[in-house]
Amino acid sequence: MNRPHIIDRSLDEPFMQAALALARQGAELGEVPVGAVLVQDGEIIGRGFNCPISRHDPSAHAEMVAIRAAAESVQNYRLPGSTLYVTLEPCSMCAGLIVHARIARVVYAASEPRAGMAVSQGRFFEQGFLNHRVMVEGGLLAEESGALLKAFFKARRG
């Protein structure tokens, strides 16, 4: 089923705030503070925060966790018409999953200069070989997300 994707930007900030709350939850557990929510038809269908340390799973990035939860929730490995809100620009692993899941739109907060694949280190979603196009928007609540990450790493370096 190919769902039309209607963008309601008035909901972007509240959904990104939900992702930031998840990032804080991960930070409290000693995980790098990145959070994600996946939204379809105006409802959160998947939530996640980084948890590779606690799960002993290198793939347990916030996006992965949220997408897996959403797919389970709707009982479909495809998530057309959905928007992923994530507090940090996706890496290559997560970018690949976003395409495979047929997510329509990604909204991220802070850029990831070392490994971000939306714009920072590569423009993965613009590659001609991909069989699915993803709309990407960055910078929503970037300062808040960046401050959370900086505080986390500063405390770690102690």
N, C-alpha and C positions, 0 to 999 in steps of 0.2 A: 504494500500500500504506500503510495507516494503522497505524503501529507503536504499541503501548502504551508509555507512558513510565513506567518504574519508577525512582524516585529512590533512589539509594544515596548518602546524604550523607557516608558514610565516605570516599568517593573525592574529594569536593570539594576538600579542601586539597591533596592531591598534584597534582591537575590544575591548580589555581590556581598552585601552585609552578612547574609546567611553563610556564604563561603568563608568570609573572614572569621565568623564565630567558630566555624569548624577548624580553621587554621589555628586559632587560639587554643582550642581543645587539644589539638595535636601537640602544640608547644608545651602544654602542661604535662604531657606524657614523655617529653624529651625528644619529640620528632621535629623535623624541620617544619616550621609553620606555613603549610600550604593547605588550602581548603578548596573544595569544589562542590557545586550542586548542579544537577542536571534537571532542566525544566522542560516539561512538555504540556501544552495546553494550559499554561499559567500555573501549573502545579509542580512542586519539587517531586521528582520520581526517583532520584538517587542522590546520596550524600556521601562525601568522603573527605578524609584528610590524610596527609602523608603518614604512613605507618610501616615503612619497610624494616625499621629497627625492631619494633615490637612484634611484627608478624614474621620476621626472618624471611622476608620476601622482597627481593630487589625491585619487583614490579608493582609494589603496593604504593604507587604514587596517588595523590588525591584524585586525579582524573580517573585513573584505573579503578579505584575503589568506587567512585560515584557511578561510573559507567556500568560496572558489573552489577551494582545494586539496582540501577535503573532497568537494565536488561532483565534481571530476575523479577523485578516488580511488574513489568509489563509483559513478561514472558515472551520476549522477542529479542533476538540479537541485533536487530536493526532498530534504530531510534530516530526515524525521520521526523523532521519538524521540530526537533528539540534544540535547546540552547544550553551550552555548558558554560557556567560561570566559574572561573578559577582565579585564584589570587596571584598566580605566577604564570608567566608565559610558558606554554607547554614545551616539553623536551621532544626529541625525535620519537621515542617509544610511544608517548602519549599522543603525539600528532598522528602517528600511524593508526592507533586505535580509534581516534576520532573519525578518521576517514572510513575505516572498516565498519564502524557503527552507524555510519550515514548521518552523523550529527550535522544539523543545518548551520549552526552558528556557534562560535566561540567568542566569549567576552572574557578578557583577562585583565588583571589589575597591573601588577608590576612587570616590567621587562626582565628577562633573564639573560644578561649580556654574555655569559659563558656557554649556555647550552640551549637558549630559546630558539625554537624552530619556526615561529610565526614570522618574526622579522629580524631578531638579533643575530643569529648565526646562520640563518637560512630562511628561505621563504618556501617552506615545505608545501603549504596549502596551495601554492600557485604552480606547482609542478604539472606540466602537461600530461604526464603519464598517468595521473590519478583519474580514477573513474567516478569520482564524486567531488563536488566543489563545496567548500566550507567558507562561509563568511567569517571574517576575523576582525575583531575590534579590540584594541588595547588601550590601557591607561585609566580605566574606570576605578577610582579609589586607589590609584597607584601609590600615592603618598602613604596612605594608611597601611597598605600591604608591605611596602618597602620598610616602613618604620618597624613593623612587627618582625620582619626578617632581620633587620639590623640589630634590634634589641636582643633577639634570640642568639645571634652569633656573637655579639659583644659579651653577653652573659656566659656563653660557652668558653670564650677565650679567657674570661674572668680576670 
